[in-house]
Amino acid sequence: MHRTHTRARRGHLLAVAAAGLAALAVSASPAAAHNVSHAAKASPSSALCAWNGGGFSSLDALAGRSAARGTGADFAVREKAQLMEDTEVPTGTTGGTSSFTDTIDVYFHVVAAGKTPKQGWVSQDHVDEQISALALSLSGFYGGYDTGFKLRLAATDYTINKAWFDQATFSDEVAMKSALKRGDSTDLNIYSTSGGGYLGWAYYPSIVTSNQYRVLDGVVIHYGSMPGGSVRNYNLGFTASHETGHWLGLAHTFEKGCIGGGDHVSDTPEQGVPTSGCPADNTQDTCSTPGWDPIHNYMDYSYDRCYTQFTKGQGDRMQKQWSHWRLGRA
C-alpha cells in the first residue's frame, strides 16, 4: 500500500507527536460523495518519529502521496497512502481451512455534525443494512469464498461532534477513537464520519501489538458509502468490506503491481494498477502474467457494483492474521 494511483483506497501510518500520543496516519478509501473534499489530505510533516515494531515500517512525510480519481460528482480520493507493512505470521498459525469459523463483535459508532442526513446522521436501520452487507461479503454470499467470519452487532452509539465528523486533522481521529473505542483486539470498531475527504481507512492487525497505537485499531467509513448512501458508485456498503479486509490483514490486489506477490495471496492475479469503474469481464489485464485483473475483488478499487468476492487465498490469510494478531492478544 505504498504506491500512488488514482482512487487511492489506501491507508497511511505516520507517527507525529500530538497530545502525548505519536500521531499515526491511516488507511483510507475515497469519498466520492457530493460534499466531500476534492483534494487529497496532506499528512503532517513535522515532529516525525519512527516505530519499527509490530510490522510497521519507518515512517516519513506523506504530503501529496494520495491521488484523486474521477471528475465531477465522482471525483474521489480513495484512501490515504499507507506506510504500514502488512506483516507475515509464523508458519503453523491456526487458520487457512474451510472448517474455520469465528464471530467478530462489531461496535458501530455514528459520528455526526447534527441530526440530519446531510450532517451524517444515519438510522439504526441503515447501520443494520451496513452490517448485513459486510457479513454477506465475508460469507461469500455474492459469489466469493466463505471466509468463515461471522458478525454480531454488539452495540451502536451516536455522537454529535463536528470536529470528529469532519476528521480534518489526525488529532481528531485520535480524540474520537480514544473516547469511543470499545472492546479488545478481536472486536471491530466501525466509525461512520465524513471520512475527511476519503471513503474510509483502516489499520493492519499488527497495530494491536503497540500499547501506544492500538487505540487507532478499527475502520472509519464515509457515512455516504453505506447502503443507499450519497456516494455515487460507492454506496452498496462495500467500503466497509474493503477496509475490514485491511483490518484482517489483506493488502490491495494491485500491491506492488506486476512485480508479483504484493498481496501475499497466490490466487489473486498480478495487477498493474487499480481498477477504475467496473469494466466488462475479461477485458482488463494490466500484467503479462496469467490471469485477468481481479476487478470483482473487494481489495481492488472497483465500483461497489463490481465487487463480489474474497478469494480462498484471501480467506486463508485473514484467518491466520486473525489467529496470530487478534486472538493472541484479546
C-alpha positions as CSV (number, residue, x, y, z in Angstrom):
1,M,0.0,0.0,0.0
2,H,2.8,2.4,-0.7
3,R,2.1,3.5,-4.3
4,T,0.2,6.5,-5.6
5,H,-2.5,5.6,-8.1
6,T,-5.9,7.0,-9.0
7,R,-8.6,6.1,-6.5
8,A,-6.2,5.6,-3.6
9,R,-8.2,3.4,-1.2
10,R,-5.2,3.0,1.0
11,G,-4.2,4.0,4.5
12,H,-1.2,5.6,5.9
13,L,0.7,5.4,9.1
14,L,2.6,8.4,10.1
15,A,3.8,9.0,13.6
16,V,3.5,12.6,14.8
17,A,3.8,13.7,18.4
18,A,0.4,15.0,19.5
19,A,-1.3,15.3,22.8
20,G,1.1,12.7,24.4
21,L,0.4,10.2,21.6
22,A,2.5,10.0,18.4
23,A,0.0,10.7,15.7
24,L,-0.2,7.9,13.2
25,A,-1.9,8.4,9.9
26,V,-4.1,5.7,8.4
27,S,-5.5,3.5,5.6
28,A,-8.4,5.4,3.9
29,S,-10.8,5.0,1.0
30,P,-12.0,7.7,-1.4
31,A,-15.0,9.8,-0.7
32,A,-16.9,10.3,-3.9
33,A,-19.8,12.0,-2.2
34,H,-21.2,15.3,-3.4
35,N,-20.0,17.2,-0.3
36,V,-16.6,15.7,0.1
37,S,-13.3,17.5,-0.3
38,H,-11.9,17.1,-3.8
39,A,-8.3,17.3,-2.7
40,A,-6.0,14.7,-1.1
41,K,-5.4,15.4,2.5
42,A,-1.7,16.3,3.2
43,S,-0.1,14.4,6.0
44,P,1.7,16.1,8.8
45,S,5.4,16.5,8.2
46,S,6.7,17.8,11.4
47,A,7.8,16.0,14.6
48,L,8.1,12.7,12.8
49,C,9.2,9.7,14.6
50,A,9.5,6.1,13.5
51,W,8.4,2.9,15.2
52,N,9.7,-0.3,13.8
53,G,7.9,-2.8,15.9
54,G,4.8,-5.0,15.1
55,G,5.2,-4.8,11.3
56,F,5.4,-1.0,10.9
57,S,8.0,0.4,8.5
58,S,9.9,3.6,9.3
59,L,7.6,6.5,8.7
60,D,8.2,9.6,6.7
61,A,6.2,12.6,5.5
62,L,3.4,11.7,3.1
63,A,2.3,15.1,1.8
64,G,0.9,14.7,-1.7
65,R,1.2,11.0,-1.7
66,S,-2.6,10.4,-2.1
67,A,-4.2,10.6,-5.5
68,A,-7.5,11.9,-6.7
69,R,-9.8,9.9,-9.0
70,G,-12.7,10.8,-11.3
71,T,-14.4,14.0,-12.2
72,G,-17.4,15.9,-11.1
73,A,-19.6,14.1,-8.6
74,D,-17.4,11.0,-8.9
75,F,-14.2,12.9,-8.0
76,A,-12.7,10.9,-5.2
77,V,-9.7,10.2,-3.1
78,R,-9.9,6.6,-2.4
79,E,-7.5,6.1,0.5
80,K,-4.7,7.8,2.3
81,A,-1.2,6.4,1.4
82,Q,-0.2,3.8,3.9
83,L,3.3,3.1,5.1
84,M,2.3,0.4,7.5
85,E,3.5,-3.0,6.3
86,D,1.2,-6.0,6.1
87,T,3.2,-8.5,8.2
88,E,3.5,-12.2,7.7
89,V,2.6,-14.5,10.5
90,P,4.6,-17.5,11.7
91,T,4.4,-20.8,9.9
92,G,1.8,-23.1,11.5
93,T,-0.5,-20.3,12.7
94,T,-4.1,-21.6,13.1
95,G,-6.4,-20.9,10.2
96,G,-6.4,-21.5,6.5
97,T,-9.1,-24.2,6.5
98,S,-12.6,-24.4,5.1
99,S,-13.8,-25.5,8.6
100,F,-12.7,-22.3,10.2
101,T,-15.4,-20.2,11.9
102,D,-15.3,-17.3,14.3
103,T,-17.6,-14.4,15.3
104,I,-16.5,-10.8,15.4
105,D,-18.3,-8.4,17.7
106,V,-18.9,-5.1,16.0
107,Y,-19.2,-1.7,17.8
108,F,-20.7,0.8,15.4
109,H,-20.1,4.5,16.2
110,V,-22.2,7.0,14.3
111,V,-20.4,10.3,14.5
112,A,-22.3,13.2,13.0
113,A,-22.3,17.0,12.9
114,G,-26.0,17.1,13.6
115,K,-29.3,15.1,13.4
116,T,-29.9,15.4,9.7
117,P,-28.8,13.0,6.9
118,K,-26.5,15.7,5.3
119,Q,-24.8,16.0,8.7
120,G,-24.0,12.3,8.8
121,W,-26.9,11.1,11.0
122,V,-27.8,7.6,10.0
123,S,-30.6,5.4,11.4
124,Q,-30.2,2.1,13.2
125,D,-31.9,0.5,10.1
126,H,-29.0,1.8,7.9
127,V,-26.5,0.6,10.4
128,D,-28.1,-2.9,10.3
129,E,-28.0,-2.8,6.5
130,Q,-24.3,-2.0,6.6
131,I,-23.5,-4.8,8.9
132,S,-25.6,-7.2,6.8
133,A,-23.7,-6.1,3.6
134,L,-20.4,-6.6,5.4
135,A,-21.4,-10.0,6.8
136,L,-22.6,-11.3,3.4
137,S,-19.4,-10.2,1.7
138,L,-17.4,-12.2,4.3
139,S,-19.6,-15.2,3.9
140,G,-19.3,-15.5,0.1
141,F,-22.9,-14.7,-0.5
142,Y,-22.2,-12.5,-3.5
143,G,-20.1,-15.2,-5.2
144,G,-16.8,-15.3,-3.4
145,Y,-15.2,-17.6,-0.8
146,D,-16.8,-18.1,2.6
147,T,-14.1,-16.7,4.9
148,G,-15.7,-18.3,8.0
149,F,-16.1,-14.9,9.7
150,K,-19.5,-14.1,11.2
151,L,-20.5,-10.7,12.6
152,R,-22.6,-9.8,15.7
153,L,-23.6,-6.1,16.2
154,A,-22.7,-5.7,19.8
155,A,-23.8,-2.0,20.1
156,T,-24.5,1.2,18.2
157,D,-23.8,4.6,19.7
158,Y,-24.4,8.1,18.4
159,T,-22.2,11.1,18.9
160,I,-22.6,14.7,17.7
161,N,-19.2,16.3,17.3
162,K,-18.4,18.3,14.2
163,A,-14.7,18.1,14.6
164,W,-14.8,14.3,14.8
165,F,-17.3,14.2,12.0
166,D,-15.1,16.3,9.7
167,Q,-11.9,14.4,10.5
168,A,-9.9,17.4,9.3
169,T,-6.8,16.5,11.3
170,F,-5.2,13.4,12.7
171,S,-5.7,14.6,16.2
172,D,-9.5,14.5,15.5
173,E,-9.1,10.7,14.8
174,V,-7.1,10.2,18.0
175,A,-9.6,12.1,20.1
176,M,-12.6,10.3,18.6
177,K,-11.2,6.8,19.0
178,S,-9.8,7.5,22.5
179,A,-13.3,8.4,23.6
180,L,-15.4,5.9,21.7
181,K,-13.4,2.7,21.1
182,R,-14.8,-0.4,22.8
183,G,-13.8,-4.0,23.3
184,D,-10.4,-5.7,22.7
185,S,-8.3,-6.7,19.7
186,T,-10.9,-9.2,18.5
187,D,-13.7,-6.5,18.3
188,L,-14.3,-4.4,15.2
189,N,-14.9,-0.8,15.8
190,I,-16.5,1.0,12.8
191,Y,-16.7,4.8,12.8
192,S,-19.1,6.5,10.4
193,T,-18.0,10.0,9.7
194,S,-17.5,12.4,6.7
195,G,-14.2,10.5,6.1
196,G,-12.2,13.7,6.0
197,G,-12.3,13.6,2.2
198,Y,-11.9,9.8,1.9
199,L,-14.3,6.8,1.6
200,G,-12.6,5.2,4.6
201,W,-9.5,3.8,6.2
202,A,-8.2,1.0,8.4
203,Y,-5.1,-0.3,10.0
204,Y,-3.4,-3.7,9.6
205,P,-3.9,-6.0,12.6
206,S,-0.3,-5.8,13.8
207,I,-1.1,-2.4,15.2
208,V,-2.6,-4.2,18.3
209,T,1.0,-5.1,19.4
210,S,1.6,-1.5,20.4
211,N,0.1,-0.2,23.6
212,Q,0.7,3.3,22.4
213,Y,-1.0,3.0,19.0
214,R,-3.6,0.3,19.4
215,V,-6.3,2.8,20.2
216,L,-6.2,3.5,16.4
217,D,-7.3,0.0,15.5
218,G,-10.6,-0.1,13.7
219,V,-12.3,1.0,10.5
220,V,-13.5,4.5,9.5
221,I,-16.0,4.9,6.7
222,H,-17.8,7.7,5.0
223,Y,-21.4,7.7,6.0
224,G,-22.5,8.1,2.4
225,S,-20.8,4.8,1.5
226,M,-23.3,2.8,3.5
227,P,-26.1,1.0,1.6
228,G,-28.3,3.6,-0.1
229,G,-25.9,6.4,0.8
230,S,-25.0,9.6,-1.1
231,V,-21.7,8.5,-2.5
232,R,-22.4,7.6,-6.1
233,N,-21.0,4.3,-7.3
234,Y,-19.7,3.5,-3.8
235,N,-23.0,3.2,-1.8
236,L,-23.7,-0.5,-1.5
237,G,-21.8,-0.8,1.7
238,F,-18.6,-2.4,0.3
239,T,-16.2,0.3,1.5
240,A,-16.6,-1.4,4.9
241,S,-15.8,-4.8,3.2
242,H,-12.6,-3.4,1.7
243,E,-11.5,-1.7,4.9
244,T,-12.3,-4.8,7.0
245,G,-10.2,-6.7,4.6
246,H,-7.3,-4.5,5.7
247,W,-8.3,-4.9,9.3
248,L,-8.0,-8.6,8.8
249,G,-4.6,-8.4,7.2
250,L,-5.3,-8.1,3.4
251,A,-3.4,-5.8,1.1
252,H,-4.6,-4.5,-2.2
253,T,-4.8,-6.8,-5.2
254,F,-2.6,-4.4,-7.1
255,E,0.0,-4.2,-4.4
256,K,3.5,-3.8,-5.9
257,G,1.9,-4.0,-9.4
258,C,3.2,-6.6,-11.9
259,I,6.3,-7.5,-9.7
260,G,4.0,-10.1,-8.1
261,G,3.4,-11.3,-4.6
262,G,2.5,-7.9,-3.3
263,D,-0.7,-9.0,-1.5
264,H,0.9,-12.3,-0.3
265,V,-2.0,-14.2,-1.8
266,S,-1.4,-16.8,-4.6
267,D,-4.9,-16.9,-6.2
268,T,-5.2,-13.2,-7.0
269,P,-3.7,-12.5,-10.4
270,E,-1.0,-9.8,-10.6
271,Q,-2.4,-6.4,-11.3
272,G,-0.5,-3.4,-12.5
273,V,-2.9,-0.6,-11.5
274,P,-6.1,-0.3,-9.5
275,T,-9.4,-0.7,-11.4
276,S,-11.4,2.4,-12.2
277,G,-15.1,1.9,-12.6
278,C,-16.5,-1.6,-13.4
279,P,-15.0,-2.9,-16.7
280,A,-16.6,-5.8,-18.6
281,D,-15.4,-9.2,-17.6
282,N,-12.2,-10.4,-19.3
283,T,-11.3,-7.0,-20.7
284,Q,-8.7,-5.7,-18.2
285,D,-5.3,-7.3,-18.0
286,T,-2.6,-5.0,-16.8
287,C,0.2,-7.6,-16.4
288,S,1.7,-10.1,-18.8
289,T,1.5,-12.9,-16.3
290,P,-1.6,-15.3,-16.4
291,G,-5.0,-14.1,-15.2
292,W,-7.3,-11.2,-15.8
293,D,-7.2,-8.4,-13.3
294,P,-9.4,-9.3,-10.3
295,I,-11.9,-6.5,-10.8
296,H,-14.5,-8.2,-8.7
297,N,-12.3,-8.5,-5.7
298,Y,-13.1,-6.3,-2.6
299,M,-9.4,-5.4,-2.3
300,D,-9.3,-3.7,-5.7
301,Y,-10.7,-0.2,-6.3
302,S,-13.7,-1.0,-8.5
303,Y,-17.2,0.5,-8.1
304,D,-19.2,-1.2,-5.4
305,R,-21.5,-2.8,-8.0
306,C,-18.4,-4.6,-9.4
307,Y,-17.5,-6.2,-6.1
308,T,-18.4,-9.9,-5.5
309,Q,-15.6,-11.7,-3.8
310,F,-12.8,-12.5,-1.5
311,T,-10.8,-15.5,-2.7
312,K,-9.9,-18.7,-0.8
313,G,-6.3,-17.4,-0.5
314,Q,-7.5,-14.2,1.0
315,G,-9.8,-16.1,3.3
316,D,-6.9,-18.2,4.5
317,R,-4.7,-15.2,5.0
318,M,-7.5,-13.4,7.0
319,Q,-7.9,-16.4,9.2
320,K,-4.2,-16.7,10.0
321,Q,-3.8,-13.0,10.6
322,W,-6.8,-13.0,12.9
323,S,-5.5,-16.0,14.9
324,H,-2.0,-14.6,15.3
325,W,-2.5,-10.9,15.8
326,R,-6.0,-10.6,17.3
327,L,-6.9,-13.8,19.1
328,G,-3.5,-14.0,20.7
329,R,-3.9,-10.6,22.3
330,A,-7.6,-10.5,23.3
